[in-house]
Amino acid sequence: MGIPGLSDQNNGQQRLGITEPISLAGPSEDDLIKTRELEKYLQGVGLYESQEEAVGREEVLGRLDQIVKIWVKNISRGKGFNEQLVQEANAKIFTFGSYRLGVHGPGADIDTLCVGPRHATRDEDFFGELRKMLSEMQEVTELHPVPDAHVPVMKFKFNGVSVDLLYARLALWVIPEDLDISQESILQNVDEQTVLSLNGCRVTDQVLRLVPNIQTFRTTLRCMRFWAKRRGVYSNVAGFLGGINLALLVARICQLYPNALPNMLVSRFFRVYTQWRWPNPVMLCAIEEGSLGLPVWDPRRNPKDRYHLMPIITPAYPCMNSTYNVTSSTLRVMSDEFQRGSEICEAMEASKADWNALFEPYPFFESYKNYLQIDITAENADDLRQWKGWVESRLRQLTLKIERHTYGMLQCHPHPGEFSDKSRPFHHCYFMGLQRKQGVPVNEGEQFDIRLTVEEFKHSVNAYTLWKPGMDIHVSHVKRRNIPAYIFPGGVRPSGPSKVTAENKQSSKLRASGHGQAEKSQGGKGVSVGADDVKKRRRSEDDMDNSSKNSKSPVSLPPPSREVNEDMTPIKWDESEVNSSDGQKSKKLCLTSPGEIPPGDSGTNGSVASNQPVNPILAATDISSSKEEEKLAIEKIMSGPYDAHQAFPEEPEELEDDTQYRTQVKDTAGSLENITESLALKPAVAEEPVVYMETTCSNSLCSNEGLEELESAELTAPLLTVPPAPAPLKKPLIRLNFTSLVKAADKSS
């Protein structure tokens, strides 16, 4: 029986991954130097916890394990078990997430899983008896049980250490101390919450098994997590990359360059994913069908899976797409950041940049002229916590609605973080940058009015079944100059352009004068050195579409169309045979049975560079001696089972809704119909809605470049989608002032 993700090469070396590596080259002396510099940099910015904190975490985990063992014996005795069964009763604590991967930083929480026997129920025993035990302990503070979440969790602090505790109820009367949760049989006869709770541990452990060198993986992942946070692309709920997404992306690069050091892996991370043609999935191993009948990611069978834009597949059964939240806007932002990172890494190889350039914070509040500000309030801290979780789960829908209702002409860039006005109790706010799609003609007098789109979004948010008085949401349009001061560090608004913005001019000069090699490799685009060029973030999406069309890949994203939804690009799977890298024929989707996998090495502490010898033999075996060969190797990896598919659902409004809150939405179809009728305006004559954008262009068609995209205070959208009617409805011509909605909302509240 084969082991997923593992195979033997001709030379007897074990290969990790579903394809051959791109390069087997070992590190050079320069790689050792640059990796030491990277490790020193990461230590300097405080990404490593102290030894004292590490010991404290271990003590918390040990104490927590003792507590759940006492808990399960108490409930066994309370259920009338004899003393022998009471003594045999057991529960066990596992860790997952950043702590299990070994990339957590100071103050990070610990993701933990309690595995209990079949007679220890989730609602009565875990959220009942165990919660009561924890609440009575002096070491435990800020205890917040969330039993109605998609993955039920108890959040608390134990001796100051934040802990997220999940529960898995197995179909076993006794939990052995040496329980192996990687076995598929552990999923038999358990409920959905248990499968989901086990998934975190199973995925984390499988990732560690499928990387060639755990220590280099950890250093690289720690680096990429820091990069994603600094560049504003670290947030799974906002449609960017979360911790597990980055872990899977980095692990795949480690498989493709098994002998490389972190400095090279970081560079190749950007190079590979800049060239990656989404929606080709990133997979560490073959997708397993399994024997339990659990649903796995498979676009051939599951229509929803065909519309995922950036699939990154988890390696443990049941395999799932970990990035279903990604939208066309967030994919565009991440693609731009991959491109920027690739250019800076090339500059670093030419000694024209350093690590500071790569980790330059993204100047979000200097990058757009127009923003949406979403303010939420509640009566107390507990209500705000619930309200915040619900609203955050719906923000992605606002992005989707705006892009759909403006036919992709108005693009959204959600800020992954949240802000609070200290002068207002129980308040949070979120921001989205807005811009017209780059590279498209601008019609004179054109406007975007997203008034009704925002109203529809607010209506869906207020459909929260756990809504309480005081839970309010306000959405307003703000100009860059009117961003509230509490957003900025120290509550002080910058008096002028930041150093980041000022350095953009210097970056442009450097791109114009030097680094010709990078210019050639990037088609004359040049390289960003130092701070990111803000305009680089808004490269034309048409360029991305054209590059996909011109490639030889069978996958291509359809061009923007007023008849389709860009966020729902489907994939058509083909089961025909293709030639693999070793010349043998194989199915385009490889399905294998699970097998016994040896436990992963926990890795060693210390510097990667100091532990990695320079191997001249491996260095001489580089199978991609040039960038062109490496590019071809990346192309070969992506020659897979995907074809562009042009069939779109008529109304994919909530196609991939947040499952955590599916049961917490009121039935409001009638209310939506009433809103539609009350806001209906005179229909336009044209079949397609006419959208106007105010502009100062003397010509009816002009290109818009630079930072100042939306000159108008009005931001528009076609009328929200209405329920099906006997005759097709024409969307009205809307030319309403967006700010009027804000005033009306304030009055109504």
N, C-alpha and C positions, 0 to 999 in steps of 0.2 A: 504494500500500500504506500503510495507516494506521500511525501510531506509537502504541503502547500508552500510555495515560495522557495523550495530548495531543489537543486539539481546538481549533477556532477559534470564538471568540465572534463575535457579529454586528458588534461594533465593531472586529474585526480583531485583538484581543488573543488571545494564545495561552493556552488554559486548560489547567491541569494537574489531573489527577484524573478520576474516572469520573462526577462530578456537577458541577453548577454550584457556584461558591463560595457560602458563606453570606453573606459580606460583602466588599465591595470597598473599604471605608472605609480611608482613610489615617490616619496617626498624628496625634494632637493634641499640643499643647504638654505636656499632662499625661502623655501616653504617653512623650514624650521624657524627661521628668524621671524617671519611674518606671523606665524602661529603664536610664537611667544609674545609678540607685540599685541596680538588680539587678546590673548589670555590676560595680559597685563591691563589692557584697556577695560575688559569686562570686570576685572577686580576693582579697578579704579572708579568705576561708576556704581559700585556697590551691588553687584548682582549675586554675590556669594554671601551666605549667612555665616555668622561666627560659629566657632566650635561650641560655645556655650548655648547658642540657640539650637544648634543641631541636637545636642544632648537633651535639651528641654523637649524637643519634639518627640524624641525616642521615649522619653519618660511618659509623655502624654499618651502615646500609642500603647505603651505597656499598661498604663493605668486603665485606659479605655477597654483593653482586652480583658482585664480582670473584671471590670464592671459588667460587661455583657455575659461573662461566664457566670457571675453571681445572679444576674437577671434571669438567665434561662433556667437555672436551677430553682429559683424562687417561683417562676410561673409553672414549672413542671410539678413542683410540690403542691401549688395551689390548684392544679388541675386533677389532683388525686393520684399521681404516679407514685409507685412504691419507692422506697428509699434507694434501692439499687438503680432504678431507672433515673431517679433524681441525680445520683452521683455520676451516671453516665451521660446525662444531658450536657450538651456543650454548644457554644457559639464561638465564632472566630472573627477576628478583624483583619481585613485586607486593605491595602492602600492602592490608589491609582492616581492618574493625573500627573501633574508636574512633580509632585513629591516622589511618586513611584518611578518616574522617568529620571529623577535626579537633576532636575533643572529648576527647582523652586528657588526663590530668592528670600531675603529677609522679610518677615511679616506675612509671607504667603500662607494661605489656608491649606489644610490637609484634607484631601478627598479620601474618605474612608468608606468601607463597606462592611456591614455586619451580616454574616451568614448564619442563619439559625435553622432549627429543625422544623418539621412540618406542623408541629403542634403549637409553635410560637407564631401567632398571627401578627399581621402588620398593624391593623387598626387598633385592636384591643390591647395587644401585648407590647408592640414596639412603640406606637404613638401613645399608648396608655401607661403601662407599668414602667417601661424604661424611661419615658419622658418624666414621669413622676420621680423616679430615682435620681435622675440628673438634676431636676429642679431643686432637690433637697440638698445638693452638694455645694459646699462653699466654693469649690474650685470652678464650678460651672456658672457662667454668666451669659447674658444675652441669648437665652434659649428661645429659638423660634422654630417650632414644628411646621412643616408645610406638607400636610398629608394629601392635599388635593392637586399637587403638582403632577405633571406627566411622569416624572421620576420622583416619587415621594422622598422627602429629605428632612432631616433635623439639622438645623444650623445652631451652633453655639460656640462659645469660647471656653476652653479648658486651660486653666492657669495662664490665661492671656493668649493662648494659641487658638486661632480660628479653625473650626472643624466642620466639615459637611459630612454627615453620616447617613448613608443609604442602608436599606435593608433588603436582603434576599432570603426568601422563605423556600428552602429546598424540600423536595419530596422524600426526605430522609428522617428517620426517627432519631438518629444520632449523627452528629457532625464530627467526623474524625479530625484530629488535630493536624494530620498531614493531608488534608483535603486538597486536591488538585482541581481548581476551577476552570482549567483550560480544556478539560474533557467535554466533549459534546453531550455526553450522557447526563451531565449535571443540569441540563436545560429541560430534561424530561419531566412532564407533569407539573410545571410551574406556571404561575400567572404572568401576564405581560409585564407588570411592574418588576417582577423578579428578573425576567430576561433583560430588561433595560438596565436594571441596577447592576447585574453581573457584567453587562457589556463593557463598562468602563474598565474594569479590572482585566477582562479577557483581551480587550484591544491593546491596552498598555503592555501587558506581558507579551503579547504576540509581536508588537513592534520591537521590543527588546530582543526577541529571538531572531528577528529578520534583518538586523543590521550587522555588518561585518565587524565593527569595532564600537563597542558601547561608549567608550570614553570620548572618541572623536565625534560620535553622534551627539553626545550630551553637550559638548562645547559648542558645536555648530548650532544645535537647537537653541541653546541659551542665547547665542548671538542673534539668531533669526527672530526670536521672541522679542528681544530688546529692539531690534530694527523695526519690527512691525508696530510696536507700541510708539516708538519715536515718529514713525511715518504715518500714524493714524489709521493703520489697517489691521488692528488687533481687536476684533470683536465679532464673535460668531453671530450674536443676536442681531447686530447691525448689518450683517451680510458680508462681513470681511472674514478674516482668518482667526479662528480660536486656537487654543493650545493644542488640541488633538489634530486639527487641520495642519498646523505647522509641523507637528511631529511626523505626520505621514509624508508631507512633502520633503522634509529633510531626510527621513529614512530612505526614501526612494533615491535621492541623490547619493546617499552613502552606498546604496546597492550598485549604482552606476559607476561610482569611483571608489571601489572598496579599499584601496590602499592610500587614499589621499588624506592629507591633514586638514584641519578645519579651515585654514585660510583658503585652500583650494576648493573645499566643499562649499564655502560661502559664495565664491566666485561662480562655481558651476551651478549653484542653486539659481542664481539670476540668469545665467546663460541658458540653462535648460528651459526654465519656465517663461523666459522671454520668447523662446521659439515654440513653446508648447501650443498646440492648436486645440484649444477647448472647443467642444466638450469631450475630447478624448479623455478618458478617466485615468487618474493616477492610482495605481494598484501596487501593493507590495507583494501580493501573491495571487494565485488564481482564486476566483470566486467559487466557493463551495456550495453545492446544492444542499448538502446535509441530509439527514435521514428523518428529521423531526417535522418537516413540512413548514418550517418558519419562513416568512417572506424574506427574500434577499434582493439586493439591487439588481435588476435585470430589465433593461429597456425593451427587450423583445416581448416580455410578458406584462410588464407594468407600465401602462400609458404615462403615468406621472413621471416615471424615471426618464422618459424621453425628453423632458423639458428642463432637466437640470443643466445649468450653464457651465458649471465648474466641478464636475464630480470628482471627489477624493474619497476612495472607498476604504472602509475599515477592513482590517485583515482577519478578524475573528468572526466565526459563524454566530449569528446571521449577518453577513456582510451588508453594510448600509452606506449610503452617501452621507458623509459628514458635513457637506457644504450645501445642503439644499436651500439655505437662506440666501445664497448669492444671487444678486440681480444684475441686469446689464450695466447699471451705473457702478455698482461696487466692483464688478469684474473689470470695467474700464479703468477705474482708479487703481486697482491692484496691478493690472497689466502695465500701466504707466510706471508704477513703482518698481516692477520687475525690470522694465527697460532702464530706468534711472540707475538702479542698483548694478545692472550689467555694465553700463557705461562707466560708472565710478570704479568698479572693480578692474576694468580695463585700464583706466587711468592709474590705478594703484600699481598694476603690473608694470606700468611705464614710469613709476615713481613720480607721478604728477598729482597724486591725491593720497590721503591717509584715511584711517578709520573714522575720524571725525566727520569727514564728508559724507560717508555712508549713513551715519547715525544722526545727521542734521535733522532737528525736529521739523515737521511739516508745518508751515505757517498757515493754518486753516483759515484764520480770521483776516488774513491779508490776501487770500487767493480768490475771493469772489466779491462781487459788488452787492449781490442780493442773497439774503438768507431767509429761511423759515425758522422761527423761534417757537418751540412747543413748550408751554409752561403747564405743569401739573401741580395741584395742591391737594391736601387732605386735612382732616380734622386732627389727626394724631399720628405718631410715628408708626404704629402698626398698620393703620389704614394706608399711610403713604407707602409703606413697604409693599403691601399688596397691590395698590394702585400703580406703583412704579413698575412692578414686574409685568402687570397686564399691558400697560401702555408700551413698554419696551418691546413686548412681543408683537405689537401691532404697527410699530413705526415702519417696518419693512413694507407693510401694505400701503402706507402713504407714498413711499417711493414708487412702488409699482403703479399705483393709481395715477400719479402725476405723469409718469412716463407714458402710460397707456393713453390717458385722456388728451395728451398733447402729441400723440403719435411719435414719441421719442424725440421731439424737437426741444423739449425742456428737460435738462438732465439734473439729477439730484446727487449730491455728495453728502451723505450723513456723517456727522461727527460721531466717532465711536464712544465718546465719553458723555458725562452729564455734569451739570453745574448747579450750584445752589446759591440763592441770594440769602445771605445770613440775616438780613433785616426782615425776611419773610419766613415765618415758621412753617415747617413741613412743606417745603417747596423744592422742586427740581425743574430744570429746563434742559432742552435738547436743541441742537441746531442742525440745519441742512443747508449746504451751499447750493445755489441755483445758478445755472448758466444755460444759454442757448447752445444747442448742439453745434460743435465746431465744424467748419467746412461745408456748411449748407447755405444756400442763398438766403438773404434777408429781404423780405418784402417790406416796402415802405409802409409805415403806419401799422405794422403788425404788433399785436399784443398777445400776451398770455394771461388769461384770467383763470386762476385755479380756485376761485371762490367756492364753486359748487363741489369741486373735488375735495377741498378741505372740509366742507360741510358733511360730505358723505363719510369721510374718514372719522370725523368727530362723532358722527352718529353710530358708526360701528364700534368705536371705543366705548361709548356710553351704553352699549348693549351688554356690558359686563354684568353677569348674574350676581356677583358679590359686591356690586356697587353700593356705596353708602353715602348719605348726605355729607357734603364737603369734598367729595372726590370730583374735582373739576379739571378741565383741560381747555386751554386757550392756544390758538395758533395764530401767529401774526407774521407779517412780512416786515423785515427790518433791513435797512441799508447797512453797509459795512461801517459807515461813520456813526451809526446809531447803536452799534452793539453795546449792551450794558457793560459798565465798568467792572462789575464783579466777575466777569468772565476772565479778566486778565490777572496775571500774578500780582498779588498785593492789592488788588482792586484798583490799580492805576492803569489808565488807558495809555498806550504808547503815544508819545508826542509826534512821532514820524515813523517812516518805514523801518522795520527791524533790520538787524545786521543780515538776517537771512535774505530779505528782499534786496538790500543794497548789494549783497554779493552776487546777485543774479547777473548784474551788469558785468562784473568781473568774469563770471562763468561764461558769459556770451563771448567776451574777448578771447578767453582761453580756447573756446571751441572754434573761434574763427581763425586763430593763429597757430594752434598746435595740435598735437596728437593726431596726426594724419592717419595713423594706422587704425585708430578707433573710428575715424570718419569713414574710412573705406569699408570697415566691417559693418557699419551702421548705415550705409548708404548716404554718407555725407551729413548725417544728423549731428555729428560732433559728440562731445562728451561733457557731462556736467561734472565740474570739479568744485568742491566746496558745497555751498548750499544748492538746493534744487532750484532749477529754473521753474518759476510758477507756471509759465506757459507750457512747459513740458507736460504738466499734469493734464492739460487739455489738448492733447494731440487729437487730431481728427479721428473720430470713430470710423470714418470712411476708410482711412488708411489701414485700420485693422481689418475691415471687411475686404479691402482689395488684396491685402497680403494673404488672406485666407483663400481668396479666389485664385490667386496666381500660384499657390502652392500645389504640389502634386497629391496632397492628401485627399482622401475621399470625403473628409469632413470640411464643411464650410458653413459659417454662420450666414443666414440669409441677409441680404441688404435691407436697410430700414425701409419699411413699407407702411403705408397708411392702412393696409388691409390686415396686417399681422401684428402680433405683440412681440416685441423684441426680446422680452424677458423669458418667453416660453419657447425658445429654440429647441425643437425636438431632435431626437437622434433615431435614425432607423438602423436597426441591427441586422446584419447579414450573417447567416450561419455557414456561408461557403468557406472552403478551405483556402488558407493562404500559406505561403512558404515562410517558415520561421527563420531565425538568424542562422541556424545550423543547417539549413537546406531541407529540413524535414517538413512535411505538411502537418498542419494542426488546425483545429477549429479556432475561429476567431475569438470565441469566448471559451476559455479553458476552465473546466469544472473538474475538480478532483475531490477525493474523499479525505477527511481529516486523518492525521496520523500522529504518532508519538513524536513529540518534539523535545529535544533535550532542554533542560532549564537554561535560561539565558544567564550569561555571566553578569554579575552585578557591576562589573567595571572596577576600575581602580581610581583612587584619588590622585590628585596632583596634575602636573602639566602634561598635556598630550604630547607636546613637542619633545619634552625631555624623555618620554617613554617610547617614542617612535624612532627606530633607527633608520638611517638613510640606506636604502637597499639599491645599489647600482644596477643589479640584475632586473629588479622590478621597474626601475626607472627606464631601463632600456627596452621594456616590453610595452611601451605606450602604444596602444592600438589606434590612437587618434593623434597623430603627430602634428596635425595642423588644424586650424579652426574650421576649415572647409570640411575636412574629414569628420571632425567632431559634429559639425552641423548635419552632415549626412547620416551620422550615427543616430543623432536625435530624431531625424526624420524617420529612420528605419524603425525606431522604437514605437513611433506613433502610427505606423502603417498597420491599422487594425480594423476592427469590425464596425466601422461607423460610416454612415452615408448621410448626407444632408436630407432632411425630411421636411417637406413643405406643408404638411397638414397641421393646422392649428385648431384648437377648440374654439368654438364661437365665443365663449365667455369664460376664460380661465382666471376669473377674478381672484378666487381664493384657492388656487390649485394646490399650493403647498403651504397651507395655513400652519401656524404654530400649534402642534399637537398638544402642547402643554396646557392650552386653554380651550380646547375644542368644546368641552362640556360647559364652558363658562360664558356662552354667548346666548343672549335672548333671541327669540324669534321675532324679528322686526321687519318682515317683508312688507307688511301693511304700512308701517310707519315710513319706510323708504318710499313707497309709492306716493304717500301723501306729500312728502318733501318734494318729490319730483314734480307733482302737480302744482304745488305752491310756488315753485321756482321756475316753472316753465315759461319760456319767452317765445316770441314769434319765430317759427322755424325759418331757416335760411332756404333759399331757392335751390342751392346746390345740394347734391346728394351727400358730399363730404362736408364736414363742418368747416367754416371759414374762420381761421384764426389770424388775428392781426397782431403785429409787433411794432410798437412805435420805434421809429428810427430817424436819424438825421440825414440818412443817405439821400443824395439828390437823385440817384438812380434807383429804379425800382428793385434792382438786383445788385447786391454788393456783398462783399465778404466781411465777416466780423472777426477781427483778430485782437489779441491783447487781453488785458484784465477786465476792462469795463464792457461787459457783454450786454446786460439788460439795462438800457437807459431809462426805461419806464418805471414808474412806481406801481403800475398795474401788472399783475402777473395772472395770466389767464388760463382757462381750460374749457373744453367742451362740456356740455351737461353730463352729469353722471349717468351711468347705464341704468336703464329703466327695466322693470319686469317685462317679460314677453307680452306682446300685444297682437291682436289679430292681423294688423297691418304693420309693416316695418316703420318705425318712427324715424324722422329726420332730426338730427341734432341741431339745436338752435344756434343762431349767431349770437355770441355773448360778448359784450363789450362793457363789462362792469368793473368798477373800481374795487380792487382787492381790499383796500384799507377800510371801505365801508363795512365790510364783514366784521372787522375787528371791533369797530365802534358799536355795531349792532350786538355783537356777542357780549361786549362789556355791559351794555344796557340790560340785556336779558338776564345776565348773571347777577 
